[in-house]
Amino acid sequence: MYIILPFAREEIPMIRSQPSCHPAVPVIRRALPADIPAIAEIEKKSFGDPWDQEVFAEALGYFPTTYFVAVVNGVVAGFVVGALEDTGENLYGHICNLAVSTEYRHRGIGAMIVKRAEQQFALELATGVQLEVRVSNKIAQRFYRRLGYREAITIDSYYANGEDAILMMKWFRF
């Protein structure tokens, strides 16, 4: 469609508004018992040795303040299971498990939920955060490095299949 302005000598194409193509913004909130089936399903699709649904429910009972989900349009798109560990000298946050559903990856959701867990760890006076990642999982290692984590030690035969883990740490500087 064209519009002709009385002062113009040519036709000017009319600009039509297009429907919004922006993806929905994820809502990050604490996990609820009702989220456990969706969390377990994401886990099963993401890992070769997934946690059972009962383990997720148990973790929620132990660590309700540091366990978060990302919800997009009412659907659980990702999760982080966080814990607090007191060594007697320091209090650390521990990222025990993290996954984002395949259809929601590469949208920043993983970083959003990790940052939310880190914020909660800091609020609960943790001095840093630790996590374990497979030696073979170079993608996850790069992801965590971008978020400020650094390799601390290697743990021999950490995983059920005998694979080693890299313990990565991030220190809070207040």
N, C-alpha and C positions, 0 to 999 in steps of 0.2 A: 504494500500500500504506500502511496505517496501523498504528501500534503503539499499544496501549492500556497505559498505565502504571497500576499498581495504585492509586497515590495521585491520579491525574488523573481529572477528571470528564468529560473530552472526549477524543476521538481526536486524536492529534498526527501530522501527516504525517511519514513517515520520509524522511530525507534520503539520497538515493542519490548515490554518487560518480559523477562524469561523467568520461569519458575526457579526457585532457589535450588541449587545443586550442592549446597554445602552439607557435608555430613553432620549428623547430630553431635553435639558436644557431650562427651562422656560425663556422667555424674560419678564422683568417687565417694563412696560411703562405707561404713563399717558393714562387714558381712553379717548376714542373718542366718538362722538355721534353715530357712526356706531356700537360701541360695546354694546349699550344699550339693543337691543333685546337678545343678548347672556347673558348679565348680568342678565336680568329679568328672563330668563329661568333657570339659575343656582339658583337664589333666590327662584323661584317657587318650584324647586325640593328639596331645602334645608330646607325651613321653612314652618310651618303651617299657618303663617300669613304674607305672603310675601308683600314686597313693590310692588307697581304698576310700570310699565315701565315709566310712567310720573314722578313719584317721583325720579327715578334714573336720568332721563333727567334734571329735575329741580336741583338736587344736583350737577350735572356736570356743570350746568350754574353758580351756586354759588361758587363751590369749585374746579375749574379745575386743580389747582396745587397740590391738595392732594387726588386725586381720581385716583387709579391705577388698572391695570389689569395685570394678568399673562397670557402670550400667549405661547402655546406649539404647534409647527407645524402648526401655523396659526389659532389655535382655542383658544378662550378665555377659560381658565381653572379655573380662579378664579378672584376675585376682592376685593378691599377694598375702601369703601367710607370714606374719611377723611374730616374733617372740622377744621377750626380754630375758637376758641371762646375766645373773649376778655372780661374778667371780670372787666376791669378797673384797676385791680391790677396786674393781670397775664394774659398771653396769653397761652392757652392750645390747644393742638391737641385733636381731638375727633374722635375716630374710631366709626363711625355711623353704619356701616354695613360691614360684611366680610363673604365671602363664597367661597368655592372651590368645583368645580364640583365633584360629587361622584367618577367618574373614575380617577380623578387626586389627590385624597386625600392620605395622608400618604407618600407624596414625598417631604415635606418641603416647598411646595408652599405657604401655609398660612403664615408660618413664614417669608418667603421671602417678601411677599407683605406688611405684617405688618411692617417689618424692613424698607422697602422703604418708607412707609408713615411716620414712626418715623423720618427717616432721613430728609424728607421734612419739617416736623413740626419743627425740630431743626434748619434747614436752615432759616425758617421763624421766628425764635427766640422764639418759644414756650418753656415754662419751664418744661412741662411734657405732658403726654397723659392720657386721660380718656376714659372709655368705660363702657357700661352696658352689663351685661350678666344675663340670667335667673338663678334664684336660683336653678332650677332643672337641669341645663346644666353643669353637673360636668366635662364632657369632655372638654368643652370650658374653664372652669375655670382652669383646669390643664394646658391646652395649654397656656393660658395667664400668668399663674404663671411661667412657664418655660421661658417665654420671659421677665420676670422681673416685671410683674404687681402684685399689692397687693390690697386686699380688703380694701375699704375705708368706705363705708356705704351701708346700704340696703335701697332701695327705694320701699316703699309700693305700691302695685297695679300698677306697671309701665307698664305692658303689657296689651293689649286689653282684654285678658281673666282673668285679675285680678292678675296674677302672679307677685311676687316681683322680683326686679332686684338687683344685686350686682353691685355697682359702683366700678370699679377697676381703679387704678392709677399707672402710672409709671413716676417717676421724672427723668429729665435729670440732670446729674451732670457734669458741665463743669469746 
